[in-house]
Amino acid sequence: MLLEKLPAPTGWLDEVERVVATALPDGAPSVATAARVLGMSGRTLQRRLGEHEQTWSTLVDRVRLRLARIHVANASMSVAEVAFLLGFSEQSAFTRAYKRWTGQTPTQARRRA
């Protein structure tokens, strides 16, 4: 449902981000998996990301952060549910990543919202 609210892709990077966002509940997708969905080889995907001064891991983190901010603001979802939806195997891994991205834990962000 949240993916339907995202704006339609307007460029190539937007399309890659949508592929990542769609795959996250099953865990962070690999380059090879995303490339297959996009109809190219993994190496081509990496090369094109490089042309846009992007790496796979920074792109996945950016998508996760964008979705995390939306989900964390939704108090009806537990932090564990948010972690699962974003493809983290453990809530603690999500909490560490969120703190690295924002400087605060998901719980702290909720309190401030």
Backbone as CSV, one residue per row, in Angstrom:
resi,resn,N_x,N_y,N_z,CA_x,CA_y,CA_z,C_x,C_y,C_z
1,MET,0.811,-1.178,0.000,0.000,0.000,0.000,0.870,1.263,0.000
2,LEU,1.954,1.235,0.796,2.845,2.385,0.839,3.518,2.608,-0.504
3,LEU,3.881,1.537,-1.187,4.538,1.663,-2.482,3.646,2.355,-3.498
4,GLU,2.346,2.166,-3.372,1.411,2.828,-4.282,1.406,4.338,-4.088
5,LYS,1.789,4.798,-2.898,1.815,6.227,-2.606,3.087,6.904,-3.129
6,LEU,4.107,6.113,-3.441,5.332,6.698,-3.961,5.058,7.298,-5.332
7,PRO,5.747,8.393,-5.640,5.532,8.986,-6.970,5.980,8.033,-8.069
8,ALA,5.358,8.161,-9.213,5.741,7.327,-10.357,7.184,7.642,-10.741
9,PRO,7.927,6.630,-11.139,9.319,6.872,-11.521,9.407,7.867,-12.680
10,THR,10.299,8.831,-12.525,10.481,9.811,-13.592,11.819,9.628,-14.296
11,GLY,12.684,8.838,-13.722,13.986,8.603,-14.326,14.477,7.211,-14.007
12,TRP,15.629,6.897,-14.514,16.192,5.567,-14.358,16.455,5.245,-12.893
13,LEU,17.040,6.168,-12.136,17.306,5.911,-10.721,16.011,5.704,-9.938
14,ASP,14.977,6.435,-10.296,13.679,6.245,-9.640,13.169,4.818,-9.859
15,GLU,13.360,4.309,-11.052,12.925,2.944,-11.360,13.712,1.929,-10.536
16,VAL,15.005,2.137,-10.414,15.838,1.232,-9.603,15.383,1.291,-8.146
17,GLU,15.126,2.483,-7.645,14.667,2.625,-6.262,13.330,1.927,-6.039
18,ARG,12.454,1.997,-7.010,11.160,1.306,-6.896,11.364,-0.215,-6.842
19,VAL,12.272,-0.733,-7.641,12.576,-2.165,-7.610,13.088,-2.553,-6.222
20,VAL,13.974,-1.744,-5.664,14.505,-2.009,-4.324,13.376,-1.967,-3.300
21,ALA,12.565,-0.925,-3.328,11.483,-0.772,-2.355,10.505,-1.945,-2.409
22,THR,10.213,-2.406,-3.595,9.289,-3.526,-3.768,9.850,-4.817,-3.177
23,ALA,11.156,-4.987,-3.269,11.793,-6.225,-2.820,12.139,-6.234,-1.334
24,LEU,12.168,-5.101,-0.680,12.651,-5.022,0.702,11.979,-5.965,1.697
25,PRO,10.672,-6.176,1.673,10.100,-7.089,2.670,10.706,-8.499,2.640
26,ASP,11.311,-8.869,1.530,11.971,-10.179,1.436,13.453,-10.081,1.759
27,GLY,13.916,-8.934,2.221,15.325,-8.691,2.502,15.886,-7.779,1.423
28,ALA,17.018,-7.179,1.717,17.629,-6.282,0.735,17.966,-7.077,-0.522
29,PRO,17.507,-6.613,-1.666,17.772,-7.366,-2.898,19.242,-7.269,-3.296
30,SER,19.698,-8.274,-3.972,21.062,-8.250,-4.491,21.078,-7.459,-5.791
31,VAL,22.269,-7.065,-6.190,22.427,-6.372,-7.469,21.905,-7.256,-8.588
32,ALA,22.239,-8.538,-8.534,21.833,-9.468,-9.591,20.312,-9.576,-9.684
33,THR,19.649,-9.639,-8.544,18.193,-9.745,-8.536,17.553,-8.503,-9.136
34,ALA,17.996,-7.339,-8.697,17.436,-6.091,-9.219,17.734,-5.946,-10.706
35,ALA,18.941,-6.311,-11.112,19.319,-6.198,-12.523,18.421,-7.078,-13.387
36,ARG,18.129,-8.265,-12.906,17.260,-9.178,-13.658,15.883,-8.555,-13.853
37,VAL,15.336,-7.945,-12.788,14.023,-7.290,-12.883,14.080,-6.134,-13.880
38,LEU,15.206,-5.441,-13.916,15.373,-4.290,-14.808,15.799,-4.680,-16.222
39,GLY,16.037,-5.979,-16.431,16.377,-6.469,-17.764,17.804,-6.186,-18.189
40,MET,18.724,-6.269,-17.235,20.138,-6.044,-17.563,21.007,-6.932,-16.686
41,SER,22.274,-6.935,-16.961,23.197,-7.725,-16.137,23.545,-6.940,-14.875
42,GLY,24.025,-7.663,-13.882,24.445,-7.014,-12.648,25.557,-6.014,-12.887
43,ARG,26.491,-6.354,-13.749,27.599,-5.455,-14.060,27.105,-4.184,-14.750
44,THR,26.142,-4.325,-15.641,25.585,-3.144,-16.310,24.899,-2.243,-15.298
45,LEU,24.149,-2.842,-14.370,23.481,-2.054,-13.336,24.518,-1.301,-12.510
46,GLN,25.566,-1.975,-12.094,26.607,-1.313,-11.300,27.284,-0.195,-12.090
47,ARG,27.537,-0.442,-13.350,28.174,0.573,-14.190,27.275,1.801,-14.326
48,ARG,25.992,1.564,-14.563,25.056,2.696,-14.704,24.906,3.460,-13.390
49,LEU,24.915,2.744,-12.268,24.887,3.427,-10.975,26.131,4.298,-10.819
50,GLY,27.269,3.768,-11.234,28.510,4.534,-11.176,28.453,5.795,-12.016
51,GLU,27.791,5.719,-13.153,27.622,6.894,-14.012,26.813,7.981,-13.302
52,HIS,25.968,7.568,-12.367,25.161,8.506,-11.584,25.800,8.772,-10.217
53,GLU,27.065,8.371,-10.073,27.809,8.538,-8.827,27.090,7.905,-7.640
54,GLN,26.584,6.697,-7.869,25.867,5.937,-6.852,26.530,4.583,-6.689
55,THR,26.372,4.012,-5.508,26.727,2.613,-5.295,25.458,1.882,-4.902
56,TRP,25.485,0.571,-5.043,24.310,-0.222,-4.698,23.947,-0.039,-3.230
57,SER,24.932,-0.121,-2.346,24.631,-0.045,-0.910,24.082,1.321,-0.519
58,THR,24.592,2.411,-1.097,24.049,3.728,-0.751,22.633,3.889,-1.296
59,LEU,22.366,3.324,-2.451,21.014,3.394,-3.013,20.032,2.629,-2.128
60,VAL,20.402,1.418,-1.716,19.521,0.618,-0.843,19.298,1.352,0.477
61,ASP,20.359,1.914,1.052,20.211,2.665,2.298,19.292,3.867,2.122
62,ARG,19.415,4.577,1.005,18.571,5.744,0.765,17.091,5.348,0.695
63,VAL,16.815,4.251,0.006,15.426,3.776,-0.094,14.919,3.356,1.282
64,ARG,15.749,2.613,2.012,15.344,2.186,3.347,15.081,3.387,4.255
65,LEU,15.948,4.383,4.202,15.765,5.559,5.045,14.476,6.291,4.698
66,ARG,14.229,6.480,3.421,13.001,7.182,3.016,11.767,6.451,3.540
67,LEU,11.737,5.137,3.358,10.590,4.362,3.828,10.554,4.287,5.352
68,ALA,11.723,4.224,5.983,11.785,4.160,7.446,11.172,5.406,8.064
69,ARG,11.475,6.564,7.513,10.911,7.805,8.063,9.383,7.794,7.983
70,ILE,8.853,7.292,6.900,7.399,7.219,6.750,6.812,6.238,7.764
71,HIS,7.410,5.046,7.845,6.887,4.011,8.742,7.050,4.387,10.213
72,VAL,8.182,4.971,10.573,8.414,5.336,11.972,7.403,6.394,12.418
73,ALA,7.030,7.269,11.522,6.030,8.291,11.849,4.650,7.688,12.091
74,ASN,4.424,6.478,11.592,3.153,5.784,11.765,3.196,5.015,13.091
75,ALA,2.645,5.603,14.140,2.718,5.016,15.478,1.961,3.701,15.604
76,SER,1.127,3.362,14.622,0.376,2.105,14.716,1.253,0.896,14.375
77,MET,2.437,1.134,13.849,3.361,0.042,13.531,4.464,-0.014,14.579
78,SER,4.791,-1.213,15.021,5.895,-1.355,15.958,7.221,-1.193,15.211
79,VAL,8.258,-0.896,15.950,9.589,-0.765,15.349,10.007,-2.105,14.742
80,ALA,9.625,-3.194,15.371,9.938,-4.521,14.829,9.257,-4.733,13.481
81,GLU,8.006,-4.289,13.343,7.304,-4.407,12.064,7.976,-3.564,10.986
82,VAL,8.409,-2.365,11.348,9.109,-1.504,10.395,10.395,-2.183,9.940
83,ALA,11.132,-2.736,10.895,12.383,-3.428,10.563,12.130,-4.560,9.571
84,PHE,11.095,-5.339,9.808,10.764,-6.447,8.918,10.401,-5.941,7.523
85,LEU,9.566,-4.905,7.456,9.136,-4.365,6.158,10.291,-3.815,5.340
86,LEU,11.342,-3.380,6.024,12.491,-2.812,5.327,13.584,-3.842,5.079
87,GLY,13.282,-5.106,5.377,14.206,-6.177,5.039,15.312,-6.431,6.030
88,PHE,15.176,-5.924,7.237,16.176,-6.195,8.266,15.826,-7.499,8.961
89,SER,16.844,-8.285,9.280,16.596,-9.571,9.925,16.303,-9.417,11.410
90,GLU,16.749,-8.324,11.997,16.564,-8.085,13.421,16.172,-6.627,13.652
91,GLN,15.375,-6.395,14.667,15.020,-5.027,15.027,16.257,-4.240,15.419
92,SER,17.190,-4.894,16.097,18.394,-4.195,16.540,19.230,-3.706,15.359
93,ALA,19.271,-4.470,14.292,20.010,-4.044,13.097,19.359,-2.807,12.483
94,PHE,18.033,-2.783,12.461,17.315,-1.619,11.961,17.577,-0.404,12.849
95,THR,17.516,-0.594,14.152,17.739,0.509,15.082,19.131,1.104,14.903
96,ARG,20.141,0.247,14.751,21.508,0.738,14.523,21.602,1.512,13.210
97,ALA,20.981,0.981,12.164,21.015,1.653,10.865,20.295,2.994,10.943
98,TYR,19.138,3.028,11.573,18.370,4.275,11.674,19.160,5.324,12.443
99,LYS,19.832,4.891,13.502,20.632,5.835,14.284,21.820,6.335,13.461
100,ARG,22.414,5.470,12.665,23.523,5.877,11.788,23.029,6.901,10.758
101,TRP,21.843,6.686,10.222,21.289,7.570,9.204,20.858,8.921,9.765
102,THR,20.237,8.908,10.955,19.571,10.116,11.451,20.157,10.688,12.738
103,GLY,20.966,9.911,13.428,21.505,10.372,14.709,20.592,10.097,15.889
104,GLN,19.472,9.439,15.633,18.556,9.093,16.717,17.949,7.723,16.452
105,THR,17.445,7.092,17.494,16.800,5.794,17.323,15.389,6.004,16.792
106,PRO,14.769,4.957,16.251,13.378,5.085,15.796,12.434,5.523,16.923
107,THR,12.661,5.015,18.119,11.813,5.384,19.254,11.970,6.866,19.579
108,GLN,13.203,7.360,19.559,13.428,8.788,19.804,12.751,9.632,18.721
109,ALA,12.828,9.174,17.486,12.196,9.910,16.380,10.687,9.957,16.578
110,ARG,10.102,8.874,17.031,8.652,8.848,17.275,8.254,9.828,18.360
111,ARG,9.048,9.874,19.407,8.734,10.779,20.519,8.776,12.235,20.069
112,ARG,9.701,12.551,19.175,9.856,13.925,18.713,8.812,14.308,17.675
113,ALA,8.188,13.313,17.060,7.227,13.596,15.973,5.905,14.090,16.482
